[in-house]
């Protein structure tokens, strides 16, 4: 993987709905504007073992363990620029890309219904 060879390598994620063409998902299907936006929001992985967020946080924020968890992770992943992924990977990305609790909560307030939180 490139990131293991290049220090401070940034990762960019394009929302699935912006990289989808007739069921084929990939960066080649995104518009130049969407690619620029993803690159603007790219994040470098933190090499230190950071544990800002835990499994308990995933439950608290309803990002795992309920019918809407996958949808919530998708919306928040798009807003935070870390992409859609499984609950385990989402937790890893929250910690590894330096997402702050304040940043996560702002994304929740902005993109999810208040009743869902």
C-alpha positions in Angstrom: 0.0 0.0 0.0 1.3 3.5 -0.9 0.5 4.9 2.6 3.0 2.4 4.2 5.7 3.8 1.9 5.0 7.5 2.0 4.9 9.5 5.3 1.8 11.7 5.7 0.1 10.2 2.7 -3.4 11.6 2.4 -6.5 9.5 1.7 -9.4 11.0 -0.4 -12.9 9.5 -0.5 -15.6 10.1 -3.0 -19.2 9.5 -1.8 -20.6 6.4 -3.5 -23.5 8.2 -5.0 -21.0 10.5 -6.8 -18.9 7.7 -8.1 -21.7 5.5 -9.4 -22.5 4.8 -13.0 -25.1 2.2 -13.8 -24.1 0.1 -10.7 -20.4 0.5 -11.4 -18.7 2.3 -8.4 -15.3 3.8 -9.0 -13.4 7.1 -9.1 -13.5 7.0 -12.9 -17.3 7.6 -12.7 -16.9 10.8 -10.6 -17.1 14.3 -12.1 -13.9 16.4 -12.0 -15.6 18.7 -9.5 -16.3 15.8 -7.2 -12.7 14.5 -7.5 -11.4 18.0 -6.6 -13.7 18.2 -3.6 -12.5 14.8 -2.4 -8.9 15.9 -2.8 -9.6 19.1 -0.9 -11.0 17.1 2.0 -8.2 14.4 1.9 -6.9 13.4 5.3 -3.6 12.0 6.4 -3.5 9.0 8.8 -2.2 9.5 12.2 0.6 7.0 13.0 0.2 7.1 16.7 -2.3 4.6 18.2 -5.1 7.1 18.8 -8.2 6.0 20.7 -10.4 9.1 20.8 -13.4 6.9 19.9 -14.5 3.5 21.2 -17.1 0.9 20.5 -19.2 2.5 23.2 -19.1 5.7 21.2 -20.3 3.8 18.1 -23.3 2.6 20.0 -23.9 6.0 21.6 -23.9 7.8 18.3 -26.1 4.9 16.8 -23.4 4.0 14.2 -23.7 0.3 15.0 -26.4 -2.0 16.4 -29.5 -0.6 14.8 -31.4 -0.6 11.5 -30.2 2.9 10.5 -26.5 2.5 11.5 -25.2 1.8 8.0 -27.1 4.8 6.6 -25.9 7.0 9.4 -22.3 6.0 8.8 -22.7 6.7 5.1 -24.0 10.2 5.7 -21.4 11.0 8.3 -18.6 9.4 6.3 -19.4 11.6 3.3 -19.6 14.7 5.5 -16.3 13.9 7.3 -14.5 13.0 4.1 -13.7 9.4 5.3 -16.1 7.5 3.1 -18.6 4.8 3.6 -17.5 1.6 5.4 -18.4 -1.0 8.0 -18.7 -0.1 11.6 -15.3 -1.6 12.5 -13.6 0.4 9.7 -15.5 3.5 10.5 -14.3 3.4 14.1 -10.7 2.9 12.8 -11.1 5.8 10.4 -12.4 8.1 13.1 -9.4 7.5 15.2 -6.8 7.2 12.4 -7.8 10.3 10.5 -7.8 12.6 13.6 -11.6 13.3 13.7 -12.4 15.2 16.8 -15.5 14.5 18.9 -16.6 18.1 18.2 -16.2 17.5 14.4 -18.2 14.3 14.6 -21.0 15.9 16.7 -21.2 18.9 14.3 -21.6 16.4 11.4 -24.3 14.6 13.3 -26.2 17.8 14.0 -25.8 19.0 10.4 -26.7 15.9 8.5 -28.9 13.7 10.7 -32.3 14.4 12.0 -32.3 15.6 15.6 -34.8 12.9 16.5 -32.3 10.2 15.3 -29.5 11.4 17.5 
